[in-house]
Amino acid sequence: MYMDYEKVFGWGVAIYAIMFLFWSTIIVYGIADGLVSSIAGLVVLIFLMYRAGRALKAHAWPTALPYAIGWIVTVAALDSIVSVPFAGWGIFLDPNLWISYAVILIVPLLTTEQMAHALRRGGENARGA
């Protein structure tokens, strides 16, 4: 299977950079604590992962899975290099970080053509069509 490593590394760095900028801004303005900021961060990440998943133009989830895993590895490596010196290894004990990694894994799989078709078909079945 062919894998475009520029998409793996490029999207991985872009995801990290945008989320780092988002959280840095939230922290600077003193609004990082609380449910609202966590939900906002989750919405931004879901949007980013939707865009990254759609950029793959993958037909089925097995095609998107290696990219999603690559993005997790890239983001985790950048967390280790950039965030650990400031926040310590304890960041990896934060459940929010692991939820973020799960979003990075799952959302791109849901953006494949096959999954989109299944979701549309499921919606039609739910309406009785």
Secondary structure by P-SEA (a helix, b strand, c coil): ccccaaaaaaaaaaaaaaaaaaaaaaaaacccccaaaaaaaaaaaaaaaaaaaaaacccccccaaaaaaaaaaaaaaaaaacccccccccccccaaaaaaaaaaccccccccaaaaaaaaaaaaaaacc
